[in-house]
């Protein structure tokens, strides 16, 4: 095994750990916000969760690139498990991004924080009435986020270790 391959594998593993760690704040927030009503506390949690965006994206990119490079270096692309892993990773990313965007950008708006509308950054507006904020919080789905995000990551890890096909 070449030294370069080991370094790429190391980067892949570190990126995976960083990716999961970066999501720790987001998943903790997703569960905690269900019990929170104070505007300032929800704002602080939304800001903390949102501040991890660069960590998510950089670690996602490093994870993806290192995994693809390792696949070429170790000639793994003829095996089914690597293709399933790649498709799962992309599908989970799309699903999580879509659910997160549809759920948490309206929540940011509702609590009077800057938010995104499409690709456009929108300025903060006055918070919505408490009943509307509560309805948006009630519509969050942290168990679904955890099951798909973490469960999908565990499935990909299983495929990588056991290489069943």
Secondary structure as UniProt FT lines:
FT   HELIX           3..32
FT   HELIX           33..35
FT   HELIX           39..51
FT   HELIX           53..73
FT   TURN            74..75
FT   TURN            77..78
FT   HELIX           80..110
FT   TURN            111..112
FT   STRAND          115..117
FT   TURN            118..119
FT   STRAND          120..122
FT   HELIX           130..138
FT   HELIX           142..162
//
